[in-house]
């Protein structure tokens, strides 16, 4: 009687479970495991410090994006254009100089100037 109830309610019998388990056991190894084991997953590499050239390129890209999202583009664009030109100059000069200390100081000054600007912060928040 117990087996009839299991079959009537649509419950799986031990025979059905065995077939399912057998199919899973004979499947290809890659198909069996949808996610990698936590113990065998490769560890993420520690974040590397950005080079001055990378920082200059990121600053230039952020300035270009901010021009598209500025709240008052007519007032903001000339400022952003000057910053973009300075950042582009640094991007061009840094590889040739090998990261001279003077250029790194200039990059730090430009970054501080741009990051301190209220319009840039508002535009950055929007992108």
DSSP file (Angstrom, degrees, kcal/mol; ACC not computed):
  #  RESIDUE AA STRUCTURE BP1 BP2  ACC     N-H-->O    O-->H-N    N-H-->O    O-->H-N    TCO  KAPPA ALPHA  PHI   PSI    X-CA   Y-CA   Z-CA
    1    1 A X     >        0   0    0      0, 0.0     4,-1.8     0, 0.0     5,-0.2   0.000 360.0 360.0 360.0 -35.1    0.0    0.0    0.0
    2    2 A X  H  >  +     0   0    0      1,-0.2     4,-1.8     2,-0.2     5,-0.1   0.870 360.0  52.0 -66.6 -35.4    2.8    2.4    0.7
    3    3 A X  H  > S+     0   0    0      1,-0.2     4,-2.0     2,-0.2    -1,-0.2   0.849 105.6  55.1 -71.0 -32.3    4.3    2.0   -2.7
    4    4 A X  H  > S+     0   0    0      2,-0.2     4,-2.9     1,-0.2     5,-0.2   0.923 107.4  49.8 -64.8 -42.6    0.9    2.8   -4.3
    5    5 A X  H  X S+     0   0    0     -4,-1.8     4,-2.5     1,-0.2     6,-0.3   0.916 109.9  51.1 -62.0 -42.3    0.7    6.1   -2.4
    6    6 A X  H  <>S+     0   0    0     -4,-1.8     5,-1.5     1,-0.2     4,-0.3   0.897 114.5  43.3 -62.3 -39.4    4.2    7.0   -3.5
    7    7 A X  H ><5S+     0   0    0     -4,-2.0     3,-0.5     3,-0.2    -2,-0.2   0.859 113.8  50.8 -75.0 -35.4    3.4    6.3   -7.1
    8    8 A X  H 3<5S+     0   0    0     -4,-2.9    -2,-0.2     1,-0.2    -1,-0.2   0.882 109.5  49.3 -70.3 -37.4    0.0    8.0   -7.0
    9    9 A X  T 3<5S-     0   0    0     -4,-2.5    -1,-0.2    -5,-0.2    -2,-0.2   0.502 115.9-112.1 -82.4  -2.0    1.4   11.2   -5.5
   10   10 A X  T < 5 +     0   0    0     -3,-0.5    -3,-0.2    -4,-0.3    -4,-0.1   0.573  65.0 152.8  85.1   8.3    4.1   11.4   -8.1
   11   11 A X      < -     0   0    0     -5,-1.5     2,-0.3    -6,-0.3    -1,-0.2  -0.323  49.1-105.0 -69.7 155.5    6.8   10.7   -5.5
   12   12 A X        -     0   0    0     -3,-0.1     2,-0.2     4,-0.0    -1,-0.1  -0.611  29.4-144.8 -84.1 138.8   10.0    9.1   -6.7
   13   13 A X     >  -     0   0    0     -2,-0.3     4,-2.0     1,-0.1     5,-0.2  -0.470  32.5-101.0 -91.4 171.7   10.6    5.5   -5.9
   14   14 A X  H  > S+     0   0    0      1,-0.2     4,-1.8     2,-0.2     5,-0.1   0.809 123.2  58.6 -64.3 -28.2   14.0    4.0   -5.1
   15   15 A X  H  > S+     0   0    0      2,-0.2     4,-1.7     1,-0.2    -1,-0.2   0.913 106.0  47.4 -67.1 -42.4   14.1    2.7   -8.7
   16   16 A X  H  > S+     0   0    0      1,-0.2     4,-2.1     2,-0.2    -2,-0.2   0.915 111.4  50.5 -65.7 -43.8   13.7    6.2  -10.2
   17   17 A X  H  X S+     0   0    0     -4,-2.0     4,-2.7     1,-0.2     5,-0.2   0.879 107.5  54.2 -62.4 -38.2   16.4    7.7   -7.9
   18   18 A X  H  X S+     0   0    0     -4,-1.8     4,-2.2     1,-0.2    -1,-0.2   0.899 107.6  49.6 -64.4 -40.8   18.8    5.0   -8.8
   19   19 A X  H  X S+     0   0    0     -4,-1.7     4,-2.4     2,-0.2    -1,-0.2   0.919 112.3  48.2 -64.2 -42.7   18.4    5.7  -12.5
   20   20 A X  H  X S+     0   0    0     -4,-2.1     4,-2.1     1,-0.2    -2,-0.2   0.923 112.7  47.5 -63.6 -45.1   19.0    9.4  -11.9
   21   21 A X  H  X S+     0   0    0     -4,-2.7     4,-1.9     1,-0.2    -1,-0.2   0.875 110.8  52.5 -64.5 -36.4   22.0    8.8   -9.8
   22   22 A X  H  X S+     0   0    0     -4,-2.2     4,-1.8    -5,-0.2    -2,-0.2   0.914 108.2  50.5 -65.6 -42.7   23.3    6.4  -12.5
   23   23 A X  H  X S+     0   0    0     -4,-2.4     4,-0.8     1,-0.2    -2,-0.2   0.907 110.9  49.1 -61.4 -41.8   22.9    9.0  -15.2
   24   24 A X  H  < S+     0   0    0     -4,-2.1     3,-0.4     1,-0.2    -1,-0.2   0.868 110.2  51.4 -66.6 -35.6   24.8   11.6  -13.1
   25   25 A X  H  < S+     0   0    0     -4,-1.9    -1,-0.2     1,-0.2    -2,-0.2   0.822 112.3  45.4 -71.7 -30.6   27.6    9.1  -12.4
   26   26 A X  H  < S+     0   0    0     -4,-1.8    -1,-0.2    -5,-0.1    -2,-0.2   0.519  91.6 105.7 -91.4  -4.8   28.0    8.3  -16.1
   27   27 A X  S  < S-     0   0    0     -4,-0.8     5,-0.1    -3,-0.4    -3,-0.0  -0.234  87.0 -83.0 -69.0 164.2   27.9   11.9  -17.3
   28   28 A X     >  -     0   0    0      1,-0.1     4,-1.6     2,-0.0     3,-0.4  -0.352  40.0-116.1 -64.7 149.1   31.1   13.6  -18.4
   29   29 A X  H  > S+     0   0    0      1,-0.2     4,-1.2     2,-0.2    -1,-0.1   0.866 114.8  50.9 -57.8 -38.7   33.1   15.1  -15.5
   30   30 A X  H  4 S+     0   0    0      1,-0.2    -1,-0.2     2,-0.2    -3,-0.0   0.847 109.4  50.9 -69.1 -32.4   32.7   18.7  -16.7
   31   31 A X  H  4 S+     0   0    0     -3,-0.4    -1,-0.2     1,-0.2    -2,-0.2   0.787 104.5  58.2 -75.7 -27.1   28.9   18.2  -17.0
   32   32 A X  H  < S+     0   0    0     -4,-1.6     2,-0.7     1,-0.2    -1,-0.2   0.888 102.7  54.6 -69.7 -38.7   28.6   16.8  -13.5
   33   33 A X     <  +     0   0    0     -4,-1.2    -1,-0.2     1,-0.2     3,-0.1  -0.853  55.6 176.9-105.7 110.3   30.1   19.8  -11.7
   34   34 A X  S    S+     0   0    0     -2,-0.7     2,-0.4     1,-0.1    -1,-0.2   0.858  75.9  31.3 -77.7 -35.5   28.4   23.1  -12.5
   35   35 A X  S    S-     0   0    0      1,-0.0    -1,-0.1     0, 0.0     3,-0.1  -0.930  91.1-108.4-122.9 147.6   30.6   25.1  -10.1
   36   36 A X        -     0   0    0     -2,-0.4     5,-0.1     1,-0.1     2,-0.1  -0.341  43.1 -94.4 -70.2 154.2   34.2   24.4   -9.1
   37   37 A X    >>  -     0   0    0      1,-0.1     4,-0.8     3,-0.1     3,-0.5  -0.395  28.0-129.4 -64.6 144.9   35.0   23.2   -5.7
   38   38 A X  T 34 S+     0   0    0      1,-0.2     3,-0.4     2,-0.2    -1,-0.1   0.841 106.9  56.0 -66.1 -31.8   35.9   25.9   -3.3
   39   39 A X  T 34 S+     0   0    0      1,-0.2    -1,-0.2     3,-0.0    -2,-0.0   0.767 112.1  40.7 -72.7 -25.3   39.1   24.1   -2.2
   40   40 A X  T <4 S+     0   0    0     -3,-0.5    -1,-0.2     2,-0.1    -2,-0.2   0.453  84.8 116.0-103.4  -1.5   40.4   23.9   -5.8
   41   41 A X  S  < S-     0   0    0     -4,-0.8     2,-0.1    -3,-0.4    -3,-0.0  -0.460  73.9-109.8 -68.6 136.9   39.4   27.4   -7.0
   42   42 A X        -     0   0    0     -2,-0.1     2,-0.2     1,-0.1    -1,-0.1  -0.397  32.8-114.5 -67.6 143.5   42.5   29.5   -7.8
   43   43 A X        -     0   0    0      1,-0.1     2,-0.2    -2,-0.1    -1,-0.1  -0.495  33.4-103.8 -76.3 146.6   43.1   32.4   -5.4
   44   44 A X        -     0   0    0     -2,-0.2    -1,-0.1     1,-0.1     2,-0.1  -0.463  38.6-110.4 -70.1 140.6   42.8   35.9   -6.7
   45   45 A X        -     0   0    0     -2,-0.2    -1,-0.1     1,-0.1     3,-0.1  -0.427  39.3 -99.3 -68.7 144.9   46.1   37.6   -7.4
   46   46 A X        -     0   0    0      1,-0.1    -1,-0.1    -2,-0.1     2,-0.1  -0.388  48.5 -95.2 -64.7 144.2   46.8   40.5   -5.0
   47   47 A X        -     0   0    0      1,-0.1     2,-0.2    -3,-0.1    -1,-0.1  -0.366  41.2-135.1 -64.0 134.2   46.0   43.8   -6.6
   48   48 A X        -     0   0    0     -3,-0.1     2,-0.3    -2,-0.1    -1,-0.1  -0.589  21.8-103.5 -89.9 153.6   49.1   45.4   -8.1
   49   49 A X        -     0   0    0     -2,-0.2     2,-0.2     1,-0.1    -1,-0.1  -0.550  40.4-114.3 -74.8 137.1   50.0   49.0   -7.6
   50   50 A X        -     0   0    0     -2,-0.3     2,-0.1     1,-0.1    -1,-0.1  -0.457  25.2-125.0 -73.7 141.8   49.1   51.1  -10.6
   51   51 A X     >  -     0   0    0     -2,-0.2     4,-2.4     1,-0.1     5,-0.2  -0.402  27.9-106.9 -76.6 161.8   52.0   52.7  -12.5
   52   52 A X  H  > S+     0   0    0      1,-0.2     4,-2.4     2,-0.2     5,-0.2   0.876 122.8  54.3 -57.6 -36.2   52.0   56.5  -13.0
   53   53 A X  H  > S+     0   0    0      2,-0.2     4,-2.4     1,-0.2    -1,-0.2   0.923 108.2  48.4 -64.1 -43.5   51.1   55.9  -16.7
   54   54 A X  H  > S+     0   0    0      1,-0.2     4,-2.4     2,-0.2    -2,-0.2   0.911 111.9  49.4 -61.9 -42.7   48.1   53.7  -15.7
   55   55 A X  H  X S+     0   0    0     -4,-2.4     4,-2.3     1,-0.2    -1,-0.2   0.898 111.0  49.8 -63.8 -40.0   47.0   56.4  -13.3
   56   56 A X  H  X S+     0   0    0     -4,-2.4     4,-2.4     2,-0.2    -2,-0.2   0.902 111.4  48.7 -65.8 -40.7   47.3   59.1  -15.9
   57   57 A X  H  X S+     0   0    0     -4,-2.4     4,-2.3     2,-0.2    -2,-0.2   0.895 111.9  48.9 -65.8 -39.8   45.3   57.1  -18.4
   58   58 A X  H  X S+     0   0    0     -4,-2.4     4,-2.4     2,-0.2    -2,-0.2   0.897 111.4  49.6 -66.5 -39.8   42.6   56.4  -15.9
   59   59 A X  H  X S+     0   0    0     -4,-2.3     4,-2.3     2,-0.2    -2,-0.2   0.927 110.8  49.6 -63.9 -45.0   42.4   60.1  -15.0
   60   60 A X  H  X S+     0   0    0     -4,-2.4     4,-2.2     1,-0.2    -2,-0.2   0.911 112.1  48.4 -60.3 -43.0   42.2   61.1  -18.7
   61   61 A X  H  X S+     0   0    0     -4,-2.3     4,-2.4     1,-0.2    -1,-0.2   0.896 110.5  50.9 -64.9 -40.4   39.4   58.5  -19.2
   62   62 A X  H  X S+     0   0    0     -4,-2.4     4,-2.2     2,-0.2    -1,-0.2   0.884 109.8  50.5 -65.2 -37.9   37.5   59.8  -16.2
   63   63 A X  H  X S+     0   0    0     -4,-2.3     4,-1.3     2,-0.2    -2,-0.2   0.919 110.5  49.2 -65.2 -43.2   37.8   63.4  -17.4
   64   64 A X  H  X S+     0   0    0     -4,-2.2     4,-0.7     1,-0.2     3,-0.3   0.908 112.7  47.3 -63.4 -42.1   36.4   62.3  -20.8
   65   65 A X  H >X S+     0   0    0     -4,-2.4     3,-0.9     1,-0.2     4,-0.8   0.881 106.5  58.6 -65.7 -37.0   33.5   60.4  -19.3
   66   66 A X  H 3X S+     0   0    0     -4,-2.2     4,-0.8     1,-0.3     3,-0.4   0.801  96.2  62.5 -66.4 -27.0   32.7   63.4  -17.0
   67   67 A X  H 3< S+     0   0    0     -4,-1.3     3,-0.3    -3,-0.3    -1,-0.3   0.841 103.0  51.0 -64.5 -30.4   32.2   65.7  -20.0
   68   68 A X  H << S+     0   0    0     -3,-0.9    -1,-0.2    -4,-0.7    -2,-0.2   0.736 118.0  35.8 -78.1 -22.7   29.3   63.5  -21.1
   69   69 A X  H  < S+     0   0    0     -4,-0.8    -1,-0.2    -3,-0.4    -2,-0.2   0.295  80.9 134.2-116.3   9.4   27.6   63.5  -17.7
   70   70 A X     <  -     0   0    0     -4,-0.8     3,-0.5    -3,-0.3    50,-0.1  -0.326  54.5-137.6 -64.6 141.7   28.2   67.0  -16.4
   71   71 A X  S    S+     0   0    0      1,-0.3     2,-0.5    48,-0.2    -1,-0.1   0.883 101.6  27.5 -67.0 -39.0   25.2   68.8  -15.0
   72   72 A X  S >> S+     0   0    0      1,-0.1     4,-2.2    47,-0.1     3,-0.7  -0.778  72.6 177.8-122.8  84.8   26.1   72.1  -16.8
   73   73 A X  H 3> S+     0   0    0     -3,-0.5     4,-2.3    -2,-0.5     5,-0.2   0.797  75.5  60.5 -63.0 -29.5   28.1   71.1  -19.9
   74   74 A X  H 34 S+     0   0    0      1,-0.2     4,-0.4     2,-0.2    -1,-0.2   0.880 115.0  33.6 -67.4 -36.4   28.6   74.7  -21.1
   75   75 A X  H <> S+     0   0    0     -3,-0.7     4,-0.6     2,-0.1    -2,-0.2   0.806 122.7  46.6 -85.2 -31.7   30.5   75.7  -18.0
   76   76 A X  H  X S+     0   0    0     -4,-2.2     4,-2.5     1,-0.2     3,-0.3   0.852  96.0  69.8 -82.9 -35.6   32.2   72.4  -17.3
   77   77 A X  H  X S+     0   0    0     -4,-2.3     4,-2.6     1,-0.2     5,-0.2   0.867  96.0  51.2 -58.6 -43.6   33.5   71.5  -20.8
   78   78 A X  H  > S+     0   0    0     -4,-0.4     4,-1.9    -5,-0.2    -1,-0.2   0.916 113.2  47.1 -60.5 -40.1   36.2   74.2  -21.1
   79   79 A X  H  X S+     0   0    0     -4,-0.6     4,-2.2    -3,-0.3    -2,-0.2   0.943 114.0  46.9 -62.1 -48.2   37.6   73.2  -17.6
   80   80 A X  H  X S+     0   0    0     -4,-2.5     4,-2.8     1,-0.2    -2,-0.2   0.841 107.9  56.9 -65.5 -33.7   37.5   69.5  -18.5
   81   81 A X  H  X S+     0   0    0     -4,-2.6     4,-2.3    -5,-0.2    -1,-0.2   0.925 107.6  47.6 -63.7 -43.6   39.2   70.2  -21.9
   82   82 A X  H  X S+     0   0    0     -4,-1.9     4,-2.2     2,-0.2    -2,-0.2   0.918 113.8  47.3 -63.3 -43.4   42.2   71.8  -20.1
   83   83 A X  H  X S+     0   0    0     -4,-2.2     4,-2.8     1,-0.2    -2,-0.2   0.920 111.1  51.9 -63.3 -42.5   42.4   68.9  -17.7
   84   84 A X  H  X S+     0   0    0     -4,-2.8     4,-2.5     1,-0.2    -2,-0.2   0.883 108.7  50.2 -62.1 -39.6   42.2   66.4  -20.5
   85   85 A X  H  X S+     0   0    0     -4,-2.3     4,-2.2     2,-0.2    -1,-0.2   0.910 112.0  47.8 -65.3 -41.9   45.0   68.2  -22.4
   86   86 A X  H  X S+     0   0    0     -4,-2.2     4,-2.0     2,-0.2    -2,-0.2   0.912 113.0  48.3 -64.2 -41.9   47.2   68.1  -19.3
   87   87 A X  H  X S+     0   0    0     -4,-2.8     4,-2.4     2,-0.2    -2,-0.2   0.897 110.6  51.3 -65.5 -39.7   46.4   64.5  -18.7
   88   88 A X  H  X S+     0   0    0     -4,-2.5     4,-2.1     2,-0.2    -1,-0.2   0.897 107.9  52.7 -64.2 -40.1   47.1   63.6  -22.4
   89   89 A X  H  X S+     0   0    0     -4,-2.2     4,-2.2     1,-0.2    -1,-0.2   0.917 110.3  47.9 -60.3 -43.4   50.5   65.4  -22.1
   90   90 A X  H  X S+     0   0    0     -4,-2.0     4,-2.7     1,-0.2    -2,-0.2   0.909 108.9  53.6 -64.2 -41.3   51.4   63.3  -19.1
   91   91 A X  H  X S+     0   0    0     -4,-2.4     4,-0.7     1,-0.2    -1,-0.2   0.883 113.5  43.8 -60.9 -37.7   50.3   60.1  -20.8
   92   92 A X  H  X S+     0   0    0     -4,-2.1     4,-0.5    -5,-0.2    -1,-0.2   0.848 118.7  42.3 -75.4 -34.4   52.6   61.0  -23.7
   93   93 A X  H  X S+     0   0    0     -4,-2.2     4,-2.0    -5,-0.2     5,-0.2   0.794  99.5  69.9 -86.0 -29.2   55.6   62.1  -21.6
   94   94 A X  H  X>S+     0   0    0     -4,-2.7     4,-1.5     1,-0.2     5,-1.3   0.901  97.2  49.1 -60.9 -45.2   55.5   59.4  -18.9
   95   95 A X  H  <5S+     0   0    0     -4,-0.7    -1,-0.2     1,-0.2    -2,-0.1   0.879 113.3  48.5 -63.7 -34.2   56.7   56.4  -21.0
   96   96 A X  H  <5S+     0   0    0     -4,-0.5    -1,-0.2     1,-0.2    -2,-0.2   0.865 115.2  42.8 -72.4 -35.2   59.6   58.5  -22.4
   97   97 A X  H  <5S-     0   0    0     -4,-2.0    -1,-0.2     3,-0.1    -2,-0.2   0.632 104.2-125.4 -88.1 -13.3   60.8   59.7  -19.0
   98   98 A X  T  <5S-     0   0    0     -4,-1.5    -3,-0.2    -5,-0.2    -4,-0.1   0.778  72.3 -50.7  74.7  25.7   60.4   56.4  -17.2
   99   99 A X  S   <S-     0   0    0     -5,-1.3    -1,-0.1    -6,-0.2    -5,-0.1   0.931  75.7-159.7  79.4  47.2   58.2   57.9  -14.5
  100  100 A X     >  -     0   0    0     -6,-0.2     4,-2.0     1,-0.1     3,-0.2  -0.218  24.6-119.3 -59.3 149.8   60.3   60.9  -13.5
  101  101 A X  H  > S+     0   0    0      1,-0.2     4,-2.2     2,-0.2     5,-0.2   0.849 112.4  56.5 -61.8 -35.7   59.6   62.3  -10.1
  102  102 A X  H  > S+     0   0    0      1,-0.2     4,-2.1     2,-0.2    -1,-0.2   0.904 108.5  46.6 -64.7 -40.4   58.6   65.7  -11.5
  103  103 A X  H  > S+     0   0    0      2,-0.2     4,-2.4     1,-0.2    -1,-0.2   0.864 110.4  52.9 -69.8 -35.1   56.0   64.1  -13.8
  104  104 A X  H  X S+     0   0    0     -4,-2.0     4,-2.3     2,-0.2    -2,-0.2   0.891 109.6  48.6 -66.6 -37.9   54.6   62.1  -10.9
  105  105 A X  H  X S+     0   0    0     -4,-2.2     4,-2.4     2,-0.2    -2,-0.2   0.900 110.9  50.8 -66.2 -40.3   54.3   65.2   -8.8
  106  106 A X  H  X S+     0   0    0     -4,-2.1     4,-2.4     2,-0.2    -2,-0.2   0.896 110.8  49.2 -63.4 -40.0   52.5   66.9  -11.8
  107  107 A X  H  X S+     0   0    0     -4,-2.4     4,-2.7     2,-0.2    -2,-0.2   0.911 110.9  49.6 -64.3 -43.0   50.2   63.9  -12.1
  108  108 A X  H  X S+     0   0    0     -4,-2.3     4,-2.3     2,-0.2    -2,-0.2   0.901 111.7  48.9 -63.6 -40.1   49.4   64.0   -8.3
  109  109 A X  H  X S+     0   0    0     -4,-2.4     4,-2.4     2,-0.2    -2,-0.2   0.920 112.9  46.9 -65.7 -43.9   48.7   67.8   -8.5
  110  110 A X  H  X S+     0   0    0     -4,-2.4     4,-2.7     2,-0.2     5,-0.2   0.914 112.3  50.3 -64.2 -42.7   46.4   67.3  -11.5
  111  111 A X  H  X S+     0   0    0     -4,-2.7     4,-2.8     1,-0.2     5,-0.2   0.921 111.6  48.0 -61.3 -44.3   44.6   64.5   -9.8
  112  112 A X  H  X S+     0   0    0     -4,-2.3     4,-1.7     2,-0.2    -1,-0.2   0.906 112.6  49.2 -63.7 -41.4   44.1   66.5   -6.7
  113  113 A X  H  X S+     0   0    0     -4,-2.4     4,-0.7     2,-0.2    -2,-0.2   0.927 115.3  42.9 -63.7 -45.6   42.8   69.5   -8.7
  114  114 A X  H >< S+     0   0    0     -4,-2.7     3,-1.0     1,-0.2     6,-0.2   0.935 114.6  49.2 -67.7 -46.6   40.4   67.4  -10.7
  115  115 A X  H 3< S+     0   0    0     -4,-2.8    -1,-0.2     1,-0.3    -2,-0.2   0.793 108.5  54.7 -65.4 -27.9   39.1   65.4   -7.7
  116  116 A X  H 3< S+     0   0    0     -4,-1.7     2,-0.3    -5,-0.2    -1,-0.3   0.653  83.8 105.3 -80.1 -15.0   38.6   68.5   -5.6
  117  117 A X    <X  -     0   0    0     -3,-1.0     4,-2.0    -4,-0.7     5,-0.1  -0.502  64.1-148.3 -73.2 129.5   36.3   70.1   -8.3
  118  118 A X  H  > S+     0   0    0     -2,-0.3     4,-2.1     1,-0.2     5,-0.2   0.881  97.1  52.0 -65.1 -40.0   32.7   70.0   -7.3
  119  119 A X  H  > S+     0   0    0      1,-0.2     4,-2.5     2,-0.2   -48,-0.2   0.888 109.0  50.4 -65.4 -38.6   31.5   69.7  -10.9
  120  120 A X  H  > S+     0   0    0      2,-0.2     4,-2.9     1,-0.2     5,-0.2   0.920 109.4  51.0 -65.1 -42.1   33.8   66.8  -11.6
  121  121 A X  H  X S+     0   0    0     -4,-2.0     4,-1.9     2,-0.2    -2,-0.2   0.898 111.6  47.6 -61.7 -40.0   32.5   65.0   -8.4
  122  122 A X  H  X S+     0   0    0     -4,-2.1     4,-1.2     2,-0.2    -1,-0.2   0.925 114.4  46.0 -66.8 -43.8   28.9   65.5   -9.5
  123  123 A X  H  X S+     0   0    0     -4,-2.5     4,-1.0     1,-0.2    -2,-0.2   0.891 111.8  52.1 -65.9 -38.6   29.6   64.3  -13.1
  124  124 A X  H  < S+     0   0    0     -4,-2.9     3,-0.4     1,-0.2    -1,-0.2   0.873 104.9  55.8 -65.0 -37.4   31.6   61.3  -11.7
  125  125 A X  H  < S+     0   0    0     -4,-1.9    -1,-0.2     1,-0.2    -2,-0.2   0.841 106.8  51.6 -62.8 -32.7   28.6   60.4   -9.5
  126  126 A X  H  <        0   0    0     -4,-1.2    -1,-0.2     1,-0.2    -2,-0.2   0.706 360.0 360.0 -81.2 -20.1   26.4   60.3  -12.5
  127  127 A X     <        0   0    0     -4,-1.0    -1,-0.2    -3,-0.4    -2,-0.2   0.449 360.0 360.0-104.1 360.0   28.7   57.9  -14.6
